[in-house]
Amino acid sequence: MAETVDVVVIGMGPGGDEIANRLAEAGLAVVGVDQRLLGGECPYYGCIPSKMIIRGANALAEGRRVSVLAGHAAVQPDFAPVARRIRQEATDNWDDKVGVDRFEGRGGRFIRGHGRLTGPGSVTVTTSDRTVELTVRRAIVLNTGTDPAVPPIPGLADSPYWTNRDILTVEKAPESLIVLGGGAIGCELAQAFARFGTRVSVVGSAPRLLHYEEPESSALIEAAFAEDGIEVHNGARVTEVRYGDGFTVAFGGGQVEAQHLLVAAGRRSTLDQLGLDTIGLDPTAHTLDPDEHLRVADGVWALGDITGKGAFTHMSMYQAAIALRDILGEPGHGAEYHAVPRVTFTDPEVGSVGITEAQARDRGMNVRVGTADIADSSRGFIHKVGNTGLIKLVEDADRGVLVGATSAGPTGGEVLSALVVAVHAEVPTERLAQMIYAFPTFHRAIETAVHDLS
């Protein structure tokens, strides 16, 4: 017989974990379901361990800059402290017992298995040794996330390639590495491992690195990669992957060889395995389209990567808060996506919010653009080596508000916060031009960019 509960959360990534814990704390009978580790990709194979590698890599880069600023320093890379930190501080050696105990201590129940919709208010969970039938009284929350995408390149599927889930478990930096993909994950890890002494080649199909960002940001990163000795092949159509003593990746115009291959070619959803047709939704859809309160059907909410609003932990958490209020019948704003921030944690960091100049023009806006060079700012002058960066503002001139902005530089992701507020709250650019900006700071370059709008 089916067991009756109040809530089932299928997918216990950051947003699912958050909403399941909060609903359990509210006294509801909550079942959380996930085939993988409770907490999802971010704490075990994504945001947290990757940023630990980047923190170490950037410390090495700063050590190498000492001779320009303050004397002499000899830097010898050693990946072992980073590997230990990932195991001991971030992942508990990829054990989610702490997270499971926390959830169950709040009254929830965790089932490690595959959850599937079997009709309105009905979920079946298949584990390694049993099947659990659940009848749901109040809410089903879908937060199944995405998996690494593996392109159909001849020879790739049969080779021992890495995805982000593999490379973040290594205990030493590889001698050489090919990174397939020039997006955020590929760029972050390419630069980080290069700074640990790995010989790195990046092969991407897009015409430039971070192709979804402003072209000025791509140029900054490509220049930084050249300084770090990273070989970049943009616009490359990969025709074959060969594996023997190492990897060979062939593409139109050439090939590269390395000891290991990291596939960082995007993400894919697994919605076709969720039983969406049993509640009247398209099982072939790549993403779901929830309303402003994250509902996709009666009694069903969706959040995170599968909504197509940005594959970011902060998006999943933002949506979880909205869905939580709706399930509990509490008032609050619906979801708004005009000011979605993102940060690529390269050096320089590339932060952006809203839409790009090209996107604004494609929408027919009367666009004004303002820029400022971080190196030309007073703080950039003081910072000296490692001071490359920019502020770029995109204004809808008819309304006099920013619709997009980029903050790239030594602390690009932190400076971005002011621009996120400006875009989200639609602060008039006239008011931004009349603010007080602290001196000497990186964020003072925002004022320069505002006055440059034209």
C-alpha positions in Angstrom: 0.0 0.0 0.0 1.1 3.6 -0.7 2.4 5.6 2.2 0.7 9.0 2.6 2.9 12.1 3.2 2.5 15.9 3.0 5.5 16.7 0.7 7.9 14.9 -1.6 11.0 16.6 -2.9 12.6 14.9 -5.9 16.1 16.1 -6.1 17.9 17.3 -3.0 20.3 19.8 -4.5 20.7 23.2 -2.8 17.2 24.4 -3.5 15.5 21.0 -2.8 17.5 20.5 0.4 16.5 24.0 1.6 12.8 23.7 0.9 12.7 20.1 2.4 14.4 21.2 5.6 12.1 24.3 6.0 8.9 22.3 5.4 10.0 19.6 7.8 10.7 22.4 10.4 7.2 23.6 9.8 5.8 20.3 10.9 5.0 18.7 7.6 5.7 15.1 6.8 8.4 15.5 4.2 10.3 12.9 2.1 13.4 13.9 0.2 14.5 11.7 -2.7 17.9 11.7 -4.5 20.0 9.1 -6.2 23.1 11.0 -5.4 24.5 12.8 -2.4 22.1 15.0 -0.4 23.1 18.6 -1.1 23.6 18.1 -4.8 26.4 19.0 -7.2 27.4 22.3 -5.6 29.0 21.2 -2.3 30.5 17.9 -3.6 31.4 18.4 -7.3 30.8 22.1 -8.1 30.9 25.5 -6.5 32.6 24.7 -3.2 35.5 22.3 -4.1 36.2 24.1 -7.4 36.6 27.4 -5.6 38.9 25.8 -3.1 41.2 24.8 -6.0 40.8 28.4 -7.4 41.7 29.9 -4.0 44.9 27.9 -4.0 45.7 28.7 -7.6 45.2 32.4 -7.0 47.5 32.3 -3.9 50.2 30.9 -6.2 49.6 33.7 -8.7 49.9 36.3 -6.0 53.1 34.7 -4.7 54.5 35.1 -8.2 53.6 38.8 -8.2 55.6 39.5 -5.1 58.8 40.4 -7.0 56.9 43.3 -8.8 55.5 44.7 -5.5 57.4 43.8 -2.4 60.7 41.8 -2.7 61.3 38.2 -3.7 59.3 35.0 -3.2 59.8 31.4 -4.5 56.6 29.6 -5.2 56.4 25.8 -5.5 53.0 24.4 -6.4 51.7 21.5 -4.3 48.1 20.3 -5.0 48.1 18.0 -1.9 46.8 20.7 0.6 43.9 21.5 -1.8 43.0 17.8 -2.2 43.0 17.4 1.6 40.9 20.5 2.1 38.3 19.3 -0.4 38.1 15.9 1.3 38.2 17.1 4.9 36.5 20.5 4.9 34.1 20.4 1.9 32.9 16.9 1.2 33.6 14.7 4.2 35.2 12.4 1.5 32.0 12.6 -0.5 29.8 11.4 2.4 26.5 13.2 3.0 25.8 11.8 6.5 25.9 15.3 8.1 23.3 16.6 5.6 21.1 13.5 6.0 21.3 13.7 9.8 20.4 17.4 9.7 17.3 16.8 7.5 16.1 13.8 9.5 16.8 15.6 12.8 14.2 18.2 11.6 11.7 15.5 11.0 12.3 14.7 7.4 12.9 11.3 5.8 15.5 10.7 3.1 15.3 8.0 0.5 18.3 7.4 -1.7 16.8 6.3 -5.0 15.2 7.4 -8.2 11.9 9.3 -7.8 9.3 9.3 -10.6 5.9 10.9 -10.9 3.2 8.3 -11.4 0.2 10.6 -11.5 -1.3 13.6 -9.7 -0.2 13.4 -6.1 1.7 10.2 -6.6 5.4 9.4 -6.6 7.2 6.1 -6.9 10.8 5.8 -5.6 13.0 2.9 -6.8 16.0 2.1 -4.5 18.7 -0.5 -4.8 16.5 -3.1 -3.1 12.8 -1.9 -3.0 10.1 0.2 -4.4 8.3 2.9 -2.3 4.9 4.2 -3.3 4.0 7.6 -1.9 0.7 9.4 -2.0 1.3 13.2 -1.6 -1.3 15.4 0.1 0.2 18.8 -0.3 3.2 19.4 -2.6 5.6 17.7 -4.9 8.8 19.7 -5.6 11.0 18.9 -8.6 14.6 19.8 -8.3 16.4 17.1 -10.3 19.2 19.3 -11.6 21.4 18.4 -14.6 24.2 16.1 -15.5 27.4 16.8 -17.4 26.7 16.8 -21.1 28.9 14.6 -23.2 28.9 15.5 -26.9 28.6 12.7 -29.5 32.2 12.9 -30.7 33.7 9.8 -32.3 35.9 8.0 -29.8 34.9 10.1 -26.8 32.3 7.8 -25.1 34.7 4.9 -25.0 37.6 6.8 -23.4 38.3 7.5 -19.7 37.5 11.2 -19.9 36.8 13.3 -16.9 33.8 15.5 -16.1 33.6 17.9 -13.2 32.7 15.0 -10.9 36.0 13.3 -11.7 38.5 16.1 -11.8 37.4 17.5 -8.4 38.4 14.2 -6.8 42.0 14.1 -8.0 44.8 14.1 -5.5 47.5 15.7 -7.6 47.5 18.1 -10.6 47.8 16.3 -13.9 50.9 16.8 -16.0 48.8 17.9 -19.0 45.1 18.5 -19.6 42.8 19.2 -22.5 39.6 21.1 -21.5 36.8 20.5 -24.0 34.6 23.6 -23.6 35.2 27.3 -23.0 32.4 28.1 -20.6 32.6 28.9 -16.9 33.5 25.5 -15.6 36.1 24.9 -18.3 37.7 28.3 -17.9 37.8 28.2 -14.1 39.4 24.8 -14.0 41.7 25.4 -16.9 43.3 28.4 -15.3 43.4 26.9 -11.8 45.3 23.8 -12.9 47.6 25.8 -15.2 48.7 27.7 -12.1 49.4 24.4 -10.4 51.8 23.5 -13.2 49.5 21.6 -15.5 50.1 22.1 -19.3 46.5 23.1 -20.4 44.8 23.4 -23.8 41.3 24.6 -24.1 39.3 23.5 -27.2 35.9 25.2 -27.6 33.3 25.3 -30.3 32.2 28.9 -29.6 34.1 31.8 -31.4 35.4 33.0 -28.0 35.8 32.0 -24.4 32.8 32.8 -22.2 30.9 33.5 -25.4 27.7 34.4 -23.4 29.5 37.3 -21.7 30.4 40.7 -23.2 33.2 40.4 -25.9 35.3 42.7 -23.7 35.2 40.1 -20.9 36.2 37.3 -23.3 39.2 39.4 -24.4 40.3 39.9 -20.8 40.2 36.1 -20.1 41.9 35.2 -23.3 44.7 37.6 -22.5 45.0 36.2 -19.0 45.1 32.7 -20.3 48.0 33.7 -22.6 49.9 35.0 -19.6 49.2 31.7 -17.8 50.5 29.7 -20.8 47.2 28.2 -21.7 46.7 27.2 -25.3 43.3 28.2 -26.6 41.5 26.9 -29.7 38.2 28.8 -30.3 35.7 27.9 -33.0 37.0 24.4 -33.1 34.8 21.6 -34.5 36.1 18.5 -32.8 36.1 15.5 -35.2 37.6 12.7 -33.1 39.0 11.8 -29.7 41.7 9.1 -29.6 43.0 7.5 -26.4 46.2 5.5 -26.1 49.0 6.5 -23.8 47.0 9.8 -23.5 44.4 11.7 -25.3 44.4 13.3 -28.7 41.6 15.6 -29.7 41.4 16.3 -33.4 39.6 19.3 -34.9 39.5 21.2 -38.1 42.9 22.8 -38.4 44.9 20.7 -35.9 45.0 18.6 -32.8 46.1 18.7 -29.2 47.5 16.0 -27.0 47.5 15.6 -23.2 47.5 13.1 -20.4 43.9 13.8 -19.4 40.7 15.2 -20.9 38.1 17.2 -19.1 34.7 17.4 -20.8 33.1 20.7 -19.8 30.7 21.1 -22.7 27.6 22.1 -20.8 24.9 20.3 -18.9 21.8 18.2 -19.7 18.6 17.6 -17.9 17.1 14.2 -17.3 13.4 15.2 -17.4 12.6 12.3 -19.6 13.1 10.0 -16.6 10.7 11.9 -14.4 7.3 10.7 -15.6 6.1 14.2 -16.5 3.4 12.8 -18.9 1.5 11.4 -15.9 0.7 15.0 -14.8 0.1 16.4 -18.2 3.6 17.8 -19.0 5.8 17.2 -22.0 8.2 14.4 -21.2 10.5 15.4 -24.0 11.0 19.0 -22.7 14.5 20.2 -21.9 13.2 22.6 -19.3 10.0 23.3 -17.4 8.2 26.6 -17.4 6.9 27.4 -14.0 4.7 30.4 -13.2 5.9 33.2 -10.9 5.4 31.1 -7.8 7.2 28.1 -9.4 4.1 26.0 -10.0 4.2 23.7 -13.1 1.0 21.8 -12.3 -1.6 21.5 -9.6 0.3 20.6 -6.4 3.7 20.5 -8.3 6.5 23.0 -8.1 9.8 23.1 -10.0 13.0 24.9 -9.2 16.7 25.0 -10.1 18.4 24.1 -13.4 15.4 22.4 -14.8 13.5 25.7 -15.0 16.0 27.1 -17.5 16.5 30.4 -15.6 20.2 29.9 -14.9 22.1 26.9 -13.7 23.3 28.6 -10.5 23.0 27.6 -6.8 21.8 31.1 -6.0 18.9 30.7 -8.5 17.8 27.4 -7.0 17.9 28.9 -3.5 16.0 32.0 -4.7 13.3 29.9 -6.3 13.1 27.6 -3.2 12.2 30.6 -1.0 9.4 31.6 -3.4 8.0 28.0 -3.7 8.3 27.6 0.1 6.1 30.7 0.7 3.6 29.5 -1.8 3.3 26.0 -0.4 2.8 27.5 3.1 0.3 30.1 1.9 2.5 33.0 2.9 2.6 36.3 1.0 5.7 37.4 -1.0 6.9 38.5 -4.4 6.9 36.1 -7.3 10.0 35.3 -9.3 11.7 38.0 -11.3 14.5 37.2 -13.7 15.5 40.6 -15.1 18.5 40.9 -12.8 20.1 37.4 -12.6 23.7 37.7 -11.5 26.5 35.3 -12.3 30.2 35.2 -11.6 33.0 33.2 -13.4 35.8 32.8 -10.8 38.7 33.2 -13.2 41.4 35.8 -12.6 40.2 38.4 -13.4 36.8 37.4 -12.0 34.0 38.1 -14.5 30.7 39.1 -12.9 27.6 40.1 -14.8 23.9 40.8 -14.3 21.0 41.3 -16.6 21.5 41.3 -20.4 24.4 42.1 -22.6 24.7 45.0 -25.0 24.0 42.7 -28.0 20.9 41.2 -26.3 19.6 44.7 -25.5 20.0 45.8 -29.1 18.4 42.6 -30.4 15.3 43.6 -28.3 15.1 46.9 -30.0 16.2 49.0 -27.1 17.6 52.5 -27.4 21.0 51.5 -25.9 23.6 53.6 -24.3 26.9 52.0 -23.1 29.5 53.2 -20.6 32.8 51.6 -19.8 35.7 52.1 -17.4 39.1 50.4 -17.3 39.9 49.0 -13.8 43.6 49.4 -14.4 43.1 53.2 -15.0 41.3 53.6 -11.7 43.1 54.8 -8.6 42.7 51.4 -6.9 43.9 49.8 -10.1 47.0 52.0 -10.1 47.7 51.0 -6.5 47.0 47.3 -7.1 49.4 47.3 -10.0 50.2 43.8 -11.3 47.0 41.7 -11.6 44.8 44.8 -12.0 43.2 44.1 -15.3 39.4 44.5 -15.5 36.5 46.6 -16.6 33.1 48.0 -15.8 30.6 47.9 -18.6 27.1 49.3 -18.2 24.2 48.8 -20.6 21.4 51.3 -20.3 17.9 51.4 -21.7 18.1 55.1 -22.6 14.4 55.5 -23.0 13.8 54.6 -19.4 17.1 55.8 -18.0 17.9 52.6 -16.2 20.5 49.9 -16.5 19.4 46.6 -18.0 22.8 44.9 -17.8 26.2 45.3 -16.4 29.6 43.6 -16.2 32.2 43.9 -13.4 35.5 42.2 -14.3 38.6 42.5 -12.2 40.5 41.3 -9.1 37.2 41.4 -7.1 34.7 41.5 -10.0 32.2 39.3 -8.3 32.1 41.5 -5.2 31.9 44.8 -7.0 29.0 43.3 -9.0 26.8 43.5 -5.9 26.2 47.2 -6.4 25.3 46.7 -10.0 22.9 43.9 -9.2 21.0 46.3 -6.9 21.0 49.0 -9.6 19.6 46.6 -12.3 17.1 44.8 -10.0 15.7 48.0 -8.4 15.9 49.9 -11.7 17.7 52.8 -10.1 17.8 55.7 -12.5 21.2 56.2 -14.0 20.9 59.9 -13.2 20.8 59.0 -9.5 23.8 56.6 -9.9 25.7 59.5 -11.4 25.0 61.6 -8.2 26.0 59.0 -5.6 29.0 59.0 -3.4 31.6 56.3 -4.3 34.3 55.6 -1.7 37.9 56.4 -2.7 40.1 54.5 -3.6 38.1 51.4 -4.4 37.5 49.2 -7.3 33.8 50.0 -7.2 34.5 53.6 -7.8 35.0 52.7 -11.4 31.2 52.3 -11.6 31.0 56.1 -11.4 33.4 56.5 -14.3 31.3 54.1 -16.4 28.1 55.9 -15.5 29.5 59.2 -16.7 30.8 57.5 -19.9 27.2 56.4 -20.9 26.7 57.5 -24.5 
